[in-house]
């Protein structure tokens, strides 16, 4: 069974998580990035040569997505509270902002590709499906593709002659290559081997002579084969060539190095909750490990001068932008934040291999502790050796915290990611149950004081675990969860409906028993412990209608619960709202776990130093 794509991004770090700056293709000293503006995400510019910068956007609910083109025009996505909007541009040095590409309907962003020759492609996802529009900045976009299928714009070739569109990696149209008039040039299927595109080579690399392809377009591709992830290159007329010397046992992504020289690629591997970096020289057929500190690399980008920019963190260090050469980057200021507890890895035997858990315990209190399992979203995601303010707030208040990378998580190879032997949701709950028992047996936690807390798919697992194993959990917090599978299908986006159809083997009308078996609402009446549900009125991924359906079951069964409604979408950019959810969650957990502190608080606002 193929697991679904994530319903949530990596757990947000509120105002503390930086985003990697994007560098101008023609002037590497000029950068644009998403930074903190009084607790909101907003777009900033920064000129490294002068050390000057400015805030470009100032919107009530924040701005997240940005880019910069060859003419040093900054692109940013102007969305409403429901996540729908359009791209706008502004000159790097200031001035009025403008519509980036006229004629593109409002919708959710689904890919942006910019070329140095001035051609741009915009992917947008709206009520009528997915579309791609091609044109020049400030001009009118021409529709190239319209489809109701699940798809995302991957990239536009440097000469503007081909577009790459990504479908589900396991689908018959995992990668579609289109010409500017909308004709299909090639299709890469992922039905036998999961396949996804990673981007076209820059013009200089396309003429590098790789494998006799001088002057031809190169598309970087990753393909899953025989339990490994293989890097490959697709060329027009030549098809896909996998590189046998460049394969990995766990999920790996890649990006081309910009600028002149040999065809080089930067690869980032997620492995067992930590990260590795490599460079691949495609001309020489050489793979080289890039030394980095142990921990997690949340993003990495190669620079034209050979440097690497990255976001690095570990369990006690706040994520920060850094350069391997030591060059200055925006957002490098450190934050004074609490650092509590001891962290260790725990491996628990399971039917498909050991389950990996990151355990953090208070350093100033004796074990056993009240225990909280902090459940990650996805499931195609994983918990990392990374700083998390929720973990720090819990541990600083006397709790032990366990972050379990259950089956279906990324970072442990294809077999682990597709191990769903006990059914949708129930497989993951079984791993949470095993980890709980192991933590109690080892004296980390104690029976009668075990809670669950999760967001999105993690919130779904919290609800499902509390309903199917009500004797094991003493309190639960589910933030923006999937709560009623059939109702969520009917009110969700076309992309998520396609994912659910693949996951369950059909629609709710076709396989109603499969949806009912996996749905937390089927077991809600059995919950015995206090439950807090946090939901968002504008959530398109875990829509409010399915939350209401779940709450109706709770009320009918007389199950004690509390509800916190937010006037936002699934992925909020407002730090104040994020901290409000943390505070309410901590207070609720503290009231439900015996011998836990009476009042738990999130970390205080950071201070620069």
N, C-alpha and C positions, 0 to 999 in steps of 0.2 A: 504494500500500500504506500502511495506517495503522500507524504505529509503536506499540509497546506503552507502557503507563504505566511509570513508573520502578519498578525493583525495589529501589531504595535512595533514601533521602533525600539531600539535599545533603550533600557530604562533611562529616563531623563535625569540629569543632575541639577535641575532647576537652573538658577542663575550661575552655577559654579562650573558648568561644562562649556569649554570653548569649542569653537568650530574652526576647522582648518582654513586659513586664508587662501583665496584664489588669486593667482598671480597673473598680471597682464602678459599676454603672449609676446609682446614687443618690448616691454620694459619690466624686467623682473623686480625692480624696486617698487613698483606700484601694485598694491594689493587691495582686495576687498574681502570683508569677512563679516560674520554675524557675531555680535558682541552683546554685552549686558548694558542696558540703559535703564537704570532705576528699577531693576527687577524684570524688565522685558527684553526679549530678543529683538535687536534692531540691526540694520546694516550700516557698516562703517567703512570708510576708505582710509588707507594709510600709505604714505610715501616713505620708504625706508631711507632714501638718500637725504631727505630733509628732516626726517623724524616727525613729520606732521601728519595729522589725520583729522577726520571730521565724521560726525554722525550724519548719514544720508537720509534715513527714514525715521519717522516719528509717528507711529500709529498706535491707537489706544490699546490694541491687543497684541502688538508685536509683529515682527517680520522675520522670517527664517531663511528663505531661499534667495541666493544671489549668485551672480557670475560677472565676468568682465570680458569684453570682446577685444579684437585686435586694434580697434580704434579707441580703446580705453573708455568705452561707454559701459557704465555699470548697469546690469540687469537685476531686477528684483521682482518678486512675485507679490502682487497686491491682492490679497485674499480677504474675504469677509469672515465673520466668526464661524461660519459653517465650512470654511476651507475652500470656497469657490472664488475664482478671480481671474486675473490676467497679468501678463508680464508688462512691466514698465521699464524705461531706461532713463538715465541721467548721466551727463558728462562727469568724468572722474573729478574734475575741479569745481563742479557745481553747475547751477543753472536750473531751468525748469525740467520737470520730469515729463515724459511723453509716453504715449502708447507705443509699445515695442514693435508690434506687428498687427496692423489693422485687419479686420475680417475674421479674427480668431474668436470663436465663441467663448464665453466665460465658462470656467469649469475648474477641475482640480488639476494641478500640474502633473504631467506624465512624461517628462523628459524635455531637455533643452540642449541643442547642439549649435555651437558657434564655430565658424571657420575664419581664418585670417583673411580670406578673400571677401569677407563681408556677407556670405550666405549664412542664413540661420534656419533652423528647423525647430518647431515647437510642437510638443505633444500635449494634448489636453484631453481630459476625461470628464464628460458631462452626462446629462440625463439620457442622451441619445447614443451614448457609447464613446469610443475612443477615436480621435482624429489626429492627423499630422498635417502641419501647414508649413510651407516653404516660402522663403522670400528674403528680403533685405531689411535690416533694421530701419524702422520708420516708414517702411513701405507697406504694401498690402500682401498678406499671405495667400498663397494658392493651396487649396486642399490637395494633398497627395494621397491620403488614405482615410477612409471612414469605415469603422467596423464596430460591431457589438461584442466582438471577442475580447478577452482579457489581453491587453498588450501595453507596452511602454516603448517610447522612443529611446533607443540606445545611443545612436551617434549619426553624424553626417560626415561623409568622406571629405578630406581637405579640399578637393576640387569640386565638391558639390555634386558629384556624379552618382553617388549611391547613398541611400539611407539604410540603416540597420534598425529593425523593429524587433523587440523581444516579446515573445509570448511565454506562457508557463514553460519552465525548463523541461518538463516531462511530456510536452504536447507535440503534435505533429508539426506545428509551426513554432518551434522554439526560437528560431531566428529567421526573419524574413528580410531579404535584401530587395529594395525598391529603387527604381530609377526616378528622376524628378517628375516624370509624367505619370507616376503611379503604377507603372508596369512592374511585375514581379521578375526580378533578375535571378533569384535563387532562393531556396528554402532549405534550412537545416532542421531536420526532425530530431526530437528528443524522446520519441516513444520507446526506443530500445536503449538509448544511453542519454541521460539528462545532459542538456547542452544549453549554454548561455553565452551571449556576446559580451565583450568587455570594451570595445571601442576600436575605431580606425587609427592606424598609425599616422603620426604627423607627416607632413609632406616630405621632410628630410629623411625620415626613416623609410618611407615608402619607396624611395629611390636608392636604398642602401645596397641592393644586390643580394638580399637574403634569398638563398635557395634559387638563384637565377630569376628573381622577380623584379629586377631593376625597372623603376618607373611605374610599377603596378601598385594598385591599391591593396593594402593589407588590413584584414580585420582580425583582431585578437579574440580567441574563443577558448572557453574552458569546457571540457567534456568529461563526464563521469564514466569510467570504464574499469571493470574488474576491481571494484573496491578502492579506486584511487581517482584523483582529480588531475587530468592531463591538460597542459597548456597546448594550444594549437593555433595555426594561422590559416585563415581562409583567403583565397585570392580568386578574382574573377577568372573563370575558365579552368582554374587549377583545383578548385574545391578546398576541402578542409584537410590539412596535414597536421597530425598530432606530433608533438615533439617528445620522443621516448625518454630523453634525458631530463625532462622537466615535468615531473609528476609528484603528487603529494598525497599523504594518507588522510588528511582532513581538509576541510573547506579552505580554499585559497582564492584570492582575487588578485587582479593584476592591472597595471596602468603603464602605458608607454612613457618613456622619457621624452621630453620635448627637445627641440633644437637639433642641430647638425650632429653628425657622427654615426656610429654603428647603431643598428636596431636594438635598443636596450629596453628592458621591461623591469619595473619594480613589482615584486610580489609580496603580499601580506597573507600569512597563514595563521588561522585561528586553530590552536591545538590545546586541548585540555584546559580551557579557560585562560590561556595566555597566548601571546603573539610572537611571531617570528617574521623577519624581513629578509628578502633575497633579491638579488639582481640576476637577470637572465640576459646574456649576450646572445641574441639569436643568430648573428653571423658566425660566432665562434662555437656555438653550442655549449656554452659554459654557464653553470649555475653557481652563484657565490652567496654565502650567508653574510648578511649585514649585521655587525654587532650592535645590539641595542640592550638597554637595561631590562632585567626580568620584569614582567608585568604585562599589561595589555596596551596595544596600539589601536586606538579607536578609529584612526584614519591616518593615511600616509599618502604623500604626493611627491613625485620626483620633480626636481627643478632643472631648468635648462643648463645651469652651471655644474650639474652632477650632484648637487646637494639633495638631501631628502628632508622635507618638512613633515612633521607628524604630531599627533595628539597622543601623549603617553600618560599612563596612570598605573598605580598599583593599589593595594588595599588601604594604604595609609597616606598616599600622595594624591592630591587633587589633580584631575586631568589638566594638562597644560600643553600649549603649543610650543614646540621646540624644533630646532634645526640640528641635524647631526654634525654640521660643520661649526656650530656655535653662533651662526649668524642670528641677528635679532629678528624676532617676529612679533606682530601685534598680539596682545593677550598673554604675554609671558610673565606678567606680574604674578607673584605667588599670593595665595590667600591664607590667612590665619584661620584655620578651622580645627575643630576638635579631632583628636586621633586617639581612639580608645581601643583597648582589647588586644588579644592575641589571635592571629589567624593561622589556621592549618587546613590541610587537605584531608578529606575522609573518603575512602573507597569502600562501598558496601556491596557485597556479592548480590548478583541478580541473574535472572534467567538468560539474558542476552549480553552478559558481561557486567563488570562492576559499575556501580552508580557513583559518580564523582560529586562531592559536596564540598563547598567552601564553608568552613565553620569559623565564626568569630565569637570569642567569649570574653566576658569582663575580666580585667587583670587585677581588680581590687576586691573581688568577692569570691568566696569559695563555691565550688560546684557541689551539687547540681544546681542549675539555674532555671528560671522560667525560660521557655524556649519558643522562638518564633521561626517558622519556616517561611522565608521570603521567596515567593514563587515567581520565576521569570516568565515573561510573555513569549509569544511566538506562535507555535512551539519551535519554529525554525529560527531559533536564536539561542543564546546561552548566557549564563552568568559568568562573569570574568573576575580575574584578580584585579579589581578596580575599586577605586574609592566610591562609596555610595553614602550620601548623607543619612539615608534612612537606616542603614546598618549602624553608622556611628551614633545616631540618636538612640537606637535601641540598646546597643551595647553600653553606651554611657549611662543608661538608665537601669542597667543590671540584667538585661536579657542576654541569653545566648542566641545567635542568629545563624541559621543554616540556609545556604543557597544551593539548591539541588539541580544538577544538570541531568534531568530525567531523560528517558528514551524519547527520541524525536528532536532533542537539542542538537545544534550544530557544534562543530569543534571536536567531534569524536569519530568522524568517518561516515561513509554512506550507510553502512550496516546499522549503526546506532541511530542514524537519522530516520531510517525506514523501519525500525523495529517497533511495530504496533500490534504485537501478538495478542494483547488483552483488550483490544478495541480502542476506538477513539476516546480520548480522555481517560478511560479506565486504565490504560497502560501507564500513563503518567501518574495517576493517583496511586497505583501500586508501587511505583518507585518512591513517591513521597512517604508512603506507609513504611516501606523498608528502611528508608533513611531515618524516619522517626524512631523506629524500634532500635536501630543501631545506636543512635544518639542517646537514647535512654539506657541501653545496655552498657554503654561506655561511661555513664555517669555525667554526661554533659548536660542533659535536661532531665526533667522528672515528670512522671505521669501525673496528670491532673493539672498541669500548667504548660500546655502546648497550644500554640496558636498558629493560624495561617494568615498570610497577607500576600495578595498578588494583584497585578494590574493587567487588564486586557485578557489574553489567554491565561495568564497567571491568575487573574480574578475568576475566570471560568473554572480552572482547576480547584481553586479555593471553594467555590460553590459546590462543585461536583464531589469533592472529598468530604465536605461537611454533610452532604446529603447521603452519600453511599457508605461512609464510615463515621457516623455521628458519635460513636463512643470514643473516638480517638482525639477529638479536637475540642478545646475548651473556649475558643473564641475565634472569629474569622472576620477579615476585612477584604472585600472584593471591590476594586477600583475599576470603573468602566469595563465591566466584565461581559463576556458572552454568557447569557443566562438562559435563553430559550432558543434552541438551535433552529427550529422551523420558523419561528417568527423573525429571527434575525435574517434568515435567508430571504424572506419576502420583503424586508425593508432595507436590505444592505445594498452595496454597490454591485454593478455587473461583474467586476473583477472578483469580488469575494463570493458571489453566487457561483461563478465558475470554479473557484477553489473548493467550495463546499460540495459541489456536484462531483468533483473528482475525489474528494476525501470520503464521502459517504456512498459513492457509487450511484448517484442519481439525485433528483430533487426530492423535497419533502413529499410531494404527491406520488413520486415513483417508489421511494423507499422510506415510508413514514416510520417504520420500526427502527431503522438505523438512526434517524434523527432523535427519536424518543429515547433510545437507549443511551445516547451520548449527552442528552440535554439535562442540565442541572435542575430544570423545572420539574422533571419527572421524579425527583427525589427531594424536592424542597421541603415537603411536609414532614420529612423525617428528621430535620435538623433540630438538635436539642440545645445548642449553645448560642450565646449572643452573636449576632451577625450585623455588620455594618456594610451597606451597599452604597458606593459612591458612583453616580452616573452623570452623564453629560447630555443636555437637551439637544445639542447639535452634532452628536456623535454619528458619523456615517459608517464607521466600522463595526461598532457594537451599539446599534441604534436604540433610542429610548423606548420604542414600542416593545422590544423584547424584554427590556428591564421591567416595564409595566406588567407584562404578562407573568414574569417571574414573581414580582411583588404580590400579584393577585393570589398566587398559589400560597405564598407565605401567610397572607392575611386569612385566607380560607382555612389554613391549617392551624391558625393560632400560634405561629412561630414568632417568638420575640425578635424584633429587628429594628434597626434604624436606617434612615435613608438620607444621603446628602446629595442634592442636585446641584450641578454646575451649569452655568449658561455659556458653554464652550463646546469645542469639538473633541475628537479623540486625542489629538496631539496639541496640547496647549503650549503657548510660548510666554505665558505670564508667570513669573516667578512667585508672585504673591499668592496666586491660586494654588500653585504647586506646594508651597509651604503650608497653606491652609489645609490641604488634603493630608499632608504629613502630620500636622498637629492633631487633626481630628482622628486620624488613624492611631496615633500613639496614645491618645487619651482613651480611645475605645479598647485598645489592646490592654492598657494598664488596668482598666476596670474589669476585664474578663479573666485575667491570669492571676491565680492566687499567689500571694507573697511578692507580687510585682510592685513596682513603685506606684504611688498614688497618682502621680502626675509625671508624664513623660513629655519632653519638649524637643523639637528639632534643633539642629545647630543654630546658634545665633547668626545674624547677618555677618558676612565675612569682613575683615579689615585688610586693606592692602598694606603691604610692607615693602 
